Amino acid sequence: MAREQVDALFVAPGTFFKTRRVQLAILAARHALPAIYSVRAYPEVGGLISYGTDVLDAFRQVGVYTARILKGARPADLPVVHSTKFELVINLNTARALGLDVPATVLARADELIE
């Protein structure tokens, strides 16, 4: 990516990338490459920003579905539920290190700011 001089990076969700999140965040920072991720685990270890499904809310939905099935509902009769709660997490230390000025409107919308 450094050789190709890309402007930014999006890391797709998946176990392969998540298990290497520290390495990916370090490499992105080393090459001054702004990166966005789909889960909060990346900004927690130094990644710039994440925007994606609130995993705790998704787990809660699984519990609701499980309870309905245990009470006798047929899984085939249950509606498909899509995520309705998303979270935006910004690592301000990484933003400063990259020389990025995050607009106040974006900061105000963030669910969490990591200092």
C-alpha positions in Angstrom: 0.0 0.0 0.0 2.8 2.4 0.8 4.4 1.6 -2.6 1.1 2.3 -4.4 0.6 5.5 -2.4 -3.0 4.8 -1.4 -4.7 7.7 0.5 -6.7 5.6 3.0 -7.5 2.1 4.0 -10.7 0.2 4.9 -10.2 -3.1 6.7 -13.1 -5.4 6.0 -14.7 -7.3 8.9 -13.5 -10.9 9.5 -11.6 -13.1 11.9 -8.4 -13.1 9.7 -8.0 -9.3 10.1 -9.4 -9.0 13.6 -6.7 -11.5 15.0 -4.1 -9.2 13.4 -5.7 -5.9 14.5 -2.6 -4.7 16.5 -0.3 -5.4 13.6 -2.7 -3.7 11.1 -3.0 -0.6 13.3 0.8 -0.4 13.8 1.4 -0.7 10.1 -1.2 1.9 9.2 0.3 4.3 11.7 3.9 3.6 10.5 2.9 4.5 7.0 0.7 7.5 8.0 -2.3 5.8 6.4 -5.7 6.7 7.8 -7.7 3.6 8.2 -11.3 2.8 9.1 -12.5 -0.5 10.6 -15.9 -2.1 11.2 -15.5 -2.9 14.9 -14.3 -0.9 17.9 -11.5 -3.4 18.7 -9.2 -1.6 16.2 -9.4 2.0 17.7 -8.9 0.4 21.1 -5.5 -0.8 20.0 -4.5 2.3 18.1 -6.5 2.2 14.9 -8.0 5.6 13.7 -11.7 5.1 13.5 -14.4 2.4 13.4 -18.0 2.5 12.4 -20.2 -0.6 12.6 -22.8 -2.7 14.4 -22.9 -2.3 18.1 -21.8 -5.9 19.0 -23.3 -5.8 22.5 -26.7 -4.8 21.0 -26.4 -7.7 18.5 -25.7 -10.1 21.3 -28.8 -8.8 23.1 -30.8 -9.5 19.9 -29.5 -13.1 19.9 -30.8 -13.4 23.5 -34.2 -12.2 22.5 -34.4 -14.6 19.6 -33.2 -17.5 21.8 -35.9 -16.7 24.4 -38.6 -16.7 21.7 -37.5 -20.1 20.5 -37.3 -21.5 24.0 -40.9 -20.3 24.5 -42.0 -22.3 21.5 -41.7 -20.0 18.5 -40.6 -21.7 15.3 -37.3 -20.2 14.0 -38.7 -20.2 10.5 -41.6 -17.9 11.7 -39.3 -15.3 13.2 -38.6 -12.2 11.2 -35.1 -11.4 10.0 -33.7 -8.7 12.2 -31.0 -6.2 10.9 -28.8 -4.2 13.1 -30.4 -0.9 14.1 -27.7 0.3 16.5 -24.3 1.4 15.1 -21.3 2.9 16.9 -18.7 5.4 15.8 -15.4 5.2 17.8 -12.5 7.6 17.1 -9.0 7.3 18.5 -7.9 11.0 18.9 -4.3 10.1 19.7 -4.0 8.4 16.3 -5.8 11.3 14.6 -3.2 13.7 16.1 -0.3 11.4 15.2 -1.6 11.4 11.6 -2.0 15.1 11.6 -5.7 14.9 11.0 -8.1 17.5 12.3 -11.4 15.7 13.0 -14.3 18.1 12.5 -16.3 19.0 15.6 -19.5 17.8 14.0 -17.9 14.3 13.6 -16.6 14.4 17.2 -20.1 15.2 18.4 -21.6 12.2 16.6 -19.0 9.8 18.0 -20.2 7.2 20.5 -16.7 7.1 22.0 -13.6 9.2 21.8 -10.3 7.5 22.8 -7.6 9.8 24.2 
